[in-house]
Amino acid sequence: MSLFDIFLIVMAVLALFVFIALYFFEAGYGYLFNPKFGFPVPNRIGWVLMESPVFIAMTVLWALSDQTWEPAPLALFLIFQTHYFQRSFIFPMLIRGNSKMPFGIVAMGMVFNTLNALMQGGWIFYIAPQTNYYADWFSKPYFYIGAAVFLFGFVVNLQSDAIIRNLRKPGDTKHYIPRGGMFRYVSSANYFGEFTEWVGFAIASWSWSGVVFAWWTFANLAPRANSLYKRYEKEFGEEFTSLKRKRIIPFIY
């Protein structure tokens, strides 16, 4: 068993612990903000600090590899970076209001995102090429299926973020139930979109590193979607429960 395989196993096991822990301890940011997770950081700065390490680290791994301009690794690199460029540099600039997030959440996000860059970039640029893994890559159906699933999730994520962002008018501090798009089916449509993205990436990369990342995404977002669901239930009562939405996976959970 290689060192990289051990790394993936450790990351998968850690995701399991995170999944269980988050059902007992809410990740205190956004609607669930909790100052016990550290001193507050403006949301825009927090998101850039939290998400940009993976974009930067992935770029460095790509630039230093012998696979820089190989078509298949480059295609996977561009799919991955499409999400993180938007999340690191565009999404924070679109945030309205003056909300804050705890620095502890920012720091944990920075650590995970750096490790994830090592997972994905390590596989795509350094491990897979040694086994001629990318031979005839563009003749493989899973690349196209995965890219399509990723694109669907990416669009859902952008649309859902836009719906949430436009719930309030300037100066309004009330909470509202998001409606429209995939919010017809789940209370956390933005999380559904993000999870779908990384399921698509796992299929497109056809790798265990992609699978571990998709699992990490679910382990992090599913408990949070459950916490948000309960918060909506408590705040809006029958107005929310009558919508009969699931939490993060339409018709399932």
Order of alpha helices (4+ residues) and beta strands (2+ residues): alpha-beta-alpha-alpha-alpha-beta-alpha-alpha-alpha-alpha-alpha
